Amino acid sequence: MTPEAIERGTEWLARAELRPTRQRVSLAALLVGDGQNRHVTAESLHVASRSAGETVSLATVYNTLRAFCDAGLMQEVTVDGSKSYFDTRMDDHPHFFWEDTATLTDAPADELEISRLPEAPEGAEISAVDVVIRLRRR
């Protein structure tokens, strides 16, 4: 990893006042080090970290991603109720889920219109609306 990527990752952690442990800094550098947004699974981030020469367990990757979400640095997008993707882009936006490659990409938010939502049941409030558009190649 480049010094610039490590610096970006460290600054990203500092914004959320997260302690910059070695593992957090290396994973943050992989996630935001080049300034691009990412959609990762814990498994794909684990593979990327191993490829970068980092020795971090899959359990640590899961725990670190959860800490990043809890700190407001990332959001979790669940597909099919079982597969979690972690997104570094924090504004409200829809996603495309590509079924053939099991990848998640951003969909154009300006093309999405939701004109009305159902009323939340009594005693509840809507906390978020996640839009995942499943795609199959022809």
VENDA-V734337 format. One record per helix or strand of 2 or more residues. SS is the DSSP state (a for helix, b for strand). FROM is the first residue (numbers start at 1). TO is the last residue. If there is no record, write none. Layout:
ss;from;to
SS;FROM;TO
SS;FROM;TO
This chain:
ss;from;to
a;3;15
a;22;32
b;39;40
a;42;51
a;58;70
b;75;79
b;83;87
b;95;98
b;103;106
a;109;111
b;132;135
